Amino acid sequence: MTILNNEIIISAPIEKIWEALSVIDNLDKFDPTVKKSTAVTSTKAGLEAKRKVDMLDGKNWFEEKVTQYKPYEELAYQLTDCSFPISGLAHSYTFEKVGNQTKVKQVMQYTVKFGILGKLMDSLMIRKQTNGGIQKFFIGLKEYAEKN
């Protein structure tokens, strides 16, 4: 299992950041790697809310659901299906007020498919590409929350 830890300081109130992250069809508003995020449940926020995300590259996609939902404290998603060579992916967020800013921490855990070959692919490229995507996601979240 691979575990990636990332965090960012955003000059915006936690409420704006929470809304961006917790409303499941908002992802395409700030993640520059996402073409479209669509709710696949009638509920767009809260436990068990689900979304399908089409990536900007036009060929990759994933589906995930909310598994933890404690407003302004904890939020977590679990991958349910995807086109990537990954299974068991989960990512969670915690929030901390730092003066007039908010620190957002993300922990992502995943397992690669294809056994030993997958582990080799992870060490050579998947981990780096995934972490790079998270960095783009965080920059987009910061710009979105600070602007709006």
ZAMARGU-4260 file (C-alpha; in steps of 0.2 Angstrom, whole numbers, plus 5000, padded with zeros to 4 digits):
<rodrens>
0) 5000/5000/5000 | 5006/5017/4996 | 5002/5032/5007 | 5004/5050/5002 | 5003/5065/5014
5) 5001/5082/5007 | 4995/5099/5015 | 4992/5117/5010 | 4989/5133/5019 | 4974/5143/5011
10) 4970/5161/5014 | 4951/5158/5015 | 4939/5153/5029 | 4936/5134/5032 | 4918/5136/5026
15) 4923/5140/5008 | 4936/5126/5007 | 4923/5114/5015 | 4910/5118/5002 | 4923/5116/4988
20) 4928/5099/4994 | 4912/5092/5001 | 4899/5096/4987 | 4904/5081/4975 | 4900/5090/4958
25) 4912/5105/4962 | 4928/5096/4958 | 4929/5102/4940 | 4928/5120/4946 | 4945/5119/4954
30) 4955/5104/4949 | 4964/5107/4933 | 4966/5089/4929 | 4947/5086/4929 | 4935/5089/4914
35) 4919/5085/4923 | 4913/5080/4940 | 4895/5073/4940 | 4884/5068/4955 | 4878/5050/4953
40) 4867/5051/4968 | 4853/5063/4972 | 4862/5069/4987 | 4877/5080/4982 | 4885/5081/4999
45) 4886/5070/5014 | 4889/5051/5018 | 4887/5040/5003 | 4886/5054/4990 | 4894/5047/4974
50) 4902/5055/4959 | 4909/5051/4943 | 4924/5061/4937 | 4930/5062/4919 | 4948/5067/4918
55) 4955/5081/4906 | 4965/5068/4896 | 4948/5062/4889 | 4952/5043/4892 | 4953/5041/4911
60) 4939/5042/4924 | 4935/5037/4942 | 4920/5035/4953 | 4920/5038/4972 | 4909/5040/4987
65) 4910/5050/5003 | 4914/5039/5018 | 4917/5051/5032 | 4908/5068/5033 | 4910/5078/5049
70) 4908/5096/5043 | 4923/5107/5045 | 4933/5093/5053 | 4935/5077/5042 | 4930/5072/5025
75) 4935/5056/5016 | 4932/5048/4999 | 4933/5030/4994 | 4936/5024/4976 | 4923/5013/4969
80) 4929/5010/4951 | 4942/5018/4939 | 4952/5017/4923 | 4968/5018/4932 | 4979/5004/4938
85) 4974/5007/4956 | 4962/4999/4968 | 4957/5002/4986 | 4961/5021/4985 | 4955/5032/4999
90) 4959/5050/5003 | 4954/5060/5018 | 4955/5078/5023 | 4957/5087/5040 | 4956/5105/5043
95) 4965/5117/5055 | 4963/5135/5058 | 4979/5144/5057 | 4976/5163/5061 | 4966/5169/5046
100) 4970/5154/5036 | 4966/5136/5035 | 4978/5122/5034 | 4971/5107/5024 | 4979/5090/5026
105) 4976/5076/5014 | 4981/5058/5017 | 4979/5046/5001 | 4981/5028/5002 | 4980/5016/4987
110) 4986/4999/4981 | 4991/4996/4963 | 4984/4982/4952 | 4996/4969/4944 | 5005/4962/4959
115) 5024/4964/4958 | 5023/4973/4941 | 5011/4986/4948 | 5023/4989/4963 | 5037/4992/4951
120) 5026/5004/4941 | 5021/5013/4957 | 5039/5015/4962 | 5045/5021/4945 | 5030/5032/4940
125) 5013/5030/4947 | 5017/5038/4964 | 5026/5053/4956 | 5012/5056/4944 | 4999/5054/4958
130) 5008/5066/4970 | 5010/5078/4955 | 4991/5077/4952 | 4988/5081/4971 | 4999/5096/4970
135) 4989/5103/4955 | 4973/5099/4964 | 4979/5109/4979 | 4985/5124/4969 | 4968/5124/4961
140) 4959/5123/4977 | 4969/5137/4984 | 4966/5148/4970 | 4947/5144/4969 | 4944/5147/4988
145) 4955/5163/4989 | 4946/5170/4974 | 4928/5166/4977
</rodrens>
